[in-house]
Amino acid sequence: MTPRDALIADLTALILEATEKAPVAPPLSPEEAIFGTGTRLALDSLDALQVSMALQRRYGVRLTDSKDTRRILACVGNLADHLLQKHA
């Protein structure tokens, strides 16, 4: 398992915990959209706030720019890549 794969697994668990969603089967792919009514998790803006707060607590990362935040939180893969760049 690569560091990115491990981070994706951790982030998926963090997102499910922060938003109180049940795990989905099959598991989310790293590039699968997680926000919006047409997605399996159907996360909304309140969920985005909860995920942002959980990220700040666990990783010390703040997502402040709304345009960047939307792109970063679009899928777990984007979020993992952002964290790996921040901590590289």
Protein Blocks (a to p, Z undefined) as FASTA:
>chain_A
ZZklmmmmmmmmmmmmmnopacddddddfklcfbdjkbmklpafklmmmmmmmmmmmnop
acfblklmmmmmmpmklmmmmmmmmmZZ
